[in-house]
Amino acid sequence: MNRTFRPVKRLWEGKARVKVESRDKSDTTNEGLRLPDAGFRGGIHPPTSKDATRGVQIARAPVPETLVVPMSQHLGAPCAPVVERGDRVERGQVIGDVEAMVSAPVHSPVAGEVKAIVDQMTFSGQRTKAVQIAPDPEQDLDAFVPIPEADTLQDMVRAAGIVGLGGAAFPAHVKLRPPKDMPISTVILNGCECEPYLTCDHRQMLELPERVVAGARHIRGMVGADRVVIGVEDNKEDAISALRNVAGSDVEVMSLPTHYPQGAEKQLIWAVLGAEVPHGKLPAATGALVHNVGTAIAIADAVDRRRPLVERVVTVTGAVVRPGNFVTLLGTPAADLIDLVGGVLPEAGRVIAGGPMTGQGVADTTCPVVKGTSGLVALPQGVVAPAVVGDQPCIRCGRCSEACPMFLEPYAIGIYANRRDWDGTERFRALDCIECGCCSYVCPTRRPLVQLIRRAKGALMSRGAKL
Amino acid sequence: MTETVRALDRPALASSPHIAAKENVTHIMLWVVAALAPVTVWGIWNMGMVAVVLLATCIGSALATEAGWNLIARRPQTLWDGSALVTGLLLALSLPPRTPWWMAMIGAFVAIALAKMLFGGLGWNLFNPALVGRGIVVISWAGVLSEVKPFAGGWFSALDVPATAGYDAITGATRLALEAADRAAGGAYAYDLAAQYQPLLVRNLQGSLGEISAALLILGGAVLVVKGIIDWRIPVGYVGTVAVLSWAFGSDPIFHVLAGGVMLGAFFMATDYVTSPMSKNGRLVFACGCGLINVVGRFFGPLPEATTWAILFMNGLVPLIDRAFKPRTFGWEGRRG
């Protein structure tokens, strides 16, 4: 038996922590605060599997023959194309936009010609309108159409089309306008990258630490916070020291234990501030605002250079010939990236968009890279979770409850969900599940626990429950 | 697009997480078997063929019952999860070595068929199957089993000893029974408890097969605790309660934790996942309850031993304990409704 499954011991068993004041700031120095134990309760230690790409410098992926740029690359209202077939587009030109508040415009990543407006499936399985662009043979990737000057920096962030680049793809400008009654005191940059295999955030922190810090300061200014903490898991020591070298005294770099899901928003706030996000409230209720480090770089680029978001760093790894980290134009087909790394090895079992804990299985490698695509992982066959056959019994070992960072009882929710007793799942607070997948990971009988909980959440929401 | 990429162009409708811990239920069960291996081997070494026959009968009958039930009920075959193997092994270790083979067979059948499969199979049973099997055997044939015969030595010695062979010179009673008799007589026999530590720890032929060596049981249990397979709260809470209470009742706490089924029960029976509470605090309460009933049974009950009944009784309370120790959900003030 390996030791990786072993849930972390519960440090804070018992008392409610909702009202806990943030941790004493005097003990957080730039020299590095290390928590006495795991930064949060629950969680797992899957093999990090990052060695193949953690040392590989970010390179630029070539311009593909054709780009397919989806109009829905974010959570919220999809954009409508504002270009037509045959139009010429420049790199950075807006090609899709929508009025809705929770949205972000889409820009052309290249100079070229719009070939068609097509129906395209994204990794998540959704079908969305997409603009198909044939790039010019000669591309100047240093040039771009700058985003317009705006009254507020938040408007510039929106104009740049920035969304959460950690994977959730929530429009960044919305989070930068917190409710008036919830002032933000601490900006937390998420550099945990707790998902196995992925190294895109790691490499960006290592190669562009000054951009991360610049973005952190911009975010702090936008929300009027007085403290910035960059949280990085301690398996990225080089990134921590790179950030500390450029951080100055106003930006704290905090080393956090390597522990999945350390990068989940609520768990990160808990680790950094010792504050629990109350049920049904925004994270801002704790005075914290969390952004991914990649998002911070994009925000810095938008504010300092008026640069729209037209590309992102994607880790291509796993059972591939030459794993690496690539600056990839949005709309590049996944297959192009896989070709770029020399193709998949024979032992590859399944290609994942994102990390193996929360990413999506890639059904179609013609799907394009979008703003939320942090990686393409060709999982080796031996690593892929075995398919669940039939209804496996729960042996009540309690591993799922111990691993659950939300302190739920996944085994019980799973049993109720199997019976379609949605009231039961609600009583066991299925709606609080963050879908990190720890329960399914540890289950010794391979019950599809998080999958059952997702089904329960879907059923509860379709009958009107709110998260 | 390369050929390799195209080969992967097939719907992969699997949802996250895409990876899983290596440990599965069979690994867990095999670790329990491994932890019981030293005491089992030591039992065979000392008791010879009689132990082999008991082990083979219990394990064979348990496996056959599970396989047969699945065949008749047309359920998927669950033999490979290893749980029937563990149940059969635990049943054998919990029975006196000279238990007639047909009794052991009935015990194994009851354990698997009535205590487990009838409830819905692994995970759904309320009571520990091995203990139900043992319980049925010992109450059905209490008279036969109370005449535990000692061993004259030799590999086949115990097999052919007639029940009336006249071993009266050597007492057949277990140490617990002797202690109880001494206690009832107000210490008239002057039974030296401290002198029993060493045989109880190392080589004890008076009692169940698994009671041969408390030291080897502790060793196996410690391996399971270190491996993270069982929660230390159950053995520690159980043994601790037995020690404290037997001391409080004026007896020797070390003797009482080493004698009888306490070690086997605390490390291997009460820790059964299915029939113990889910929460850590609940497990502690459960373990202390087992210890309490065990000691009360020993000191005030009609039988010298009460481990089986203590654990089975607390098994029945597990749903209530789970209700009493609901976890607090992250972000919520109180415990869930």
Interface residues (C-beta under 8 A of the other chain):
Chain A: M1 N2 R3 T4 F5 R6 R10 E13 G14 A16 V18 I44 P46 P196 K266 E276 V277 P278 H279 G280 K281 A335 I338 D339 G343 V344 L345 P346 A348 R350 V351 I352 G354 P356 M357 T358 G359 Q360 G361 V362 A363 D364 T365 A378 L379 V383 V384 A385 P386 A387 G390 P393 C394 I395 R396 C397 G398 S401 P405 M406 F407 L408 E409 Y411 R427 F428 R429 D432 E435 G437 S440 Y441 V442 C443 P444 T445 R446 V450 Q451 R454
Chain B: M1 T2 T4 V5 L8 D9 R10 P11 A12 L13 A14 S15 S16 P17 H18 I19 A20 A21 K22 E23 N24 V25 H27 I28 W31 P76 D81 S83 G121 L122 G123 W124 K227 G228 I229 D231 Y273 V274 S276 M278 S279 K280 N281 P327 R328 T329 F330 G331 W332 E333 G334 R336 G337
